[in-house]
Amino acid sequence: MTKVAIIIAFKNFRDEEYFIPKDIFEENGFEVKTISTEIGIAIGGDGGETEIDLRLADLNIDEFDALVFPGGPGAYAFIEDESVWQIIGQARNKGKLLAAICIAPAILAKAGILQNKKATIWSSIMDKKTIKILRENGAEYLDKAVVQDGKIITANGPTSAQEFAETIVQALGN
């Protein structure tokens, strides 16, 4: 059975970027575990609630086929988190699929795995800092909803959550 770890902020994850992919993964028979920095009930920016299955510190990458990072304001904390970078590096070295949506591709960029990779990320007319983070870390930014480059899938925000999830399902072979 395909196992997916969705790694969310304990507070202020982006609801659609978590719930839509989770539902699509489960509809396709995947086992989904929700992971965060603490155990309990995580709360999304729009008030959605979900039970955390596992603390990030207890994550065993070998048990999962993919790691998925939804965005939202809470995800900013992961961008400069070296323990998260280590997990991402280990996942890449073990050939796991890595996926991130909204601002979360910045986490992958800072972890050093978007070097010479095509990727997308959320940005706005008033805020292009996220694109700068990708480019500063060696990624080729594409202004698209979803971008797949090998075992890395990035998406630009909540409106692309369904396409993001379907691209992950396809990449995992279901």
C-alpha positions in Angstrom: 0.0 0.0 0.0 1.2 3.5 -0.9 1.9 5.6 2.2 1.9 9.4 2.2 3.1 11.7 4.9 1.4 15.1 4.9 3.5 17.5 7.0 1.5 20.5 8.2 2.0 23.5 10.5 0.2 22.8 13.9 -1.5 26.2 13.5 -2.5 28.1 10.3 -2.0 25.5 7.6 -3.9 26.2 4.4 -7.1 24.1 4.7 -7.7 23.4 1.0 -4.1 22.4 0.4 -4.4 19.8 3.2 -8.0 18.5 3.0 -8.3 18.2 -0.8 -5.1 16.2 -1.4 -5.8 14.0 1.7 -9.3 13.1 0.4 -7.9 12.4 -3.1 -5.1 10.2 -1.7 -7.5 8.2 0.4 -9.9 7.8 -2.5 -7.0 6.2 -4.4 -6.3 3.8 -1.6 -3.3 5.5 -0.1 -2.6 5.3 3.6 -2.2 8.9 4.8 -0.5 10.1 8.0 -0.7 13.7 9.2 2.5 14.9 10.7 3.3 18.1 12.6 5.6 19.5 15.3 3.2 18.3 18.1 0.5 15.8 18.8 -3.1 17.0 19.1 -5.6 18.8 16.9 -4.0 21.0 14.3 -6.1 24.0 13.1 -6.1 25.5 9.6 -6.2 29.1 8.8 -9.9 28.7 7.8 -10.7 26.8 11.0 -10.5 23.2 9.7 -9.3 20.7 12.3 -7.4 17.5 11.9 -5.8 15.0 14.3 -2.0 14.7 14.1 -0.9 11.1 13.8 2.9 11.6 14.4 5.3 14.2 15.6 7.8 15.4 13.0 10.6 14.4 15.3 9.3 10.8 15.2 9.0 10.5 11.4 10.6 7.5 9.8 11.1 8.3 6.2 11.5 4.6 5.3 7.8 4.0 6.1 6.6 6.5 3.4 6.6 6.7 -0.4 6.0 10.5 -0.4 6.2 13.6 1.7 3.7 16.4 1.0 4.0 19.9 2.4 0.8 22.1 2.3 1.3 25.8 2.6 -0.4 28.5 4.6 1.0 31.1 7.0 2.1 28.4 9.5 4.3 26.8 6.9 6.7 29.8 7.0 8.2 28.3 10.2 9.5 25.3 8.2 11.3 27.4 5.6 14.3 28.0 8.0 14.0 24.8 10.0 17.2 22.7 9.6 15.6 19.6 11.0 13.0 19.8 8.2 15.7 20.3 5.7 17.4 17.1 7.0 14.2 15.1 6.6 13.8 16.4 3.0 17.4 15.6 2.2 17.0 12.0 3.6 13.8 11.6 1.6 15.5 12.7 -1.6 18.5 10.4 -1.0 16.1 7.4 -0.5 14.2 8.2 -3.7 11.0 9.4 -2.1 8.5 11.7 -3.9 8.6 15.2 -2.5 5.7 17.6 -3.1 4.9 21.1 -1.9 2.2 23.7 -2.6 1.7 27.4 -2.1 4.7 28.8 -0.1 5.9 25.3 0.8 8.2 24.9 -2.3 10.4 27.5 -0.5 11.0 24.8 2.2 12.2 22.4 -0.5 14.4 25.2 -2.0 16.0 26.1 1.3 16.6 22.4 1.9 18.8 22.5 -1.2 16.9 20.0 -3.4 15.6 22.3 -6.1 19.0 23.0 -7.5 18.6 22.8 -11.4 15.0 21.7 -11.0 11.9 23.3 -12.5 9.4 24.5 -9.8 6.5 26.8 -9.1 5.4 28.6 -5.9 2.8 31.1 -4.7 3.4 34.7 -5.3 1.4 37.9 -5.8 1.9 41.2 -7.7 2.8 42.7 -4.3 5.0 39.9 -3.1 7.6 38.2 -5.3 9.9 37.1 -2.4 8.9 33.5 -2.8 10.1 33.4 -6.4 13.3 35.0 -5.3 13.9 32.2 -2.7 13.5 29.6 -5.5 15.9 31.3 -7.8 18.5 32.0 -5.1 18.5 28.3 -4.3 19.1 27.2 -7.9 15.5 26.4 -9.1 14.1 27.4 -12.5 10.8 29.2 -11.6 7.8 28.4 -14.0 4.6 30.4 -13.7 2.3 27.4 -13.8 -0.2 25.8 -11.5 1.6 22.5 -11.0 5.2 21.6 -12.0 6.7 18.1 -11.9 10.4 17.6 -12.3 11.3 14.0 -11.6 10.3 13.1 -8.1 9.6 16.7 -7.1 6.1 18.2 -7.6 5.3 21.8 -6.7 2.1 23.8 -7.0 1.2 27.5 -6.6 -1.7 27.6 -4.2 -5.1 26.5 -3.1 -6.8 26.8 -6.6 -4.4 24.1 -7.8 -4.8 21.7 -4.9 -6.8 19.1 -6.9 -4.4 19.1 -9.8 -1.5 18.9 -7.4 -3.0 15.9 -5.6 -3.9 14.1 -8.9 -0.3 14.7 -10.2 1.1 13.1 -7.0 -1.3 10.1 -7.4 -0.2 9.7 -11.0 3.5 10.0 -10.0 3.1 7.3 -7.3 1.6 4.9 -9.9 -2.0 4.7 -8.9 
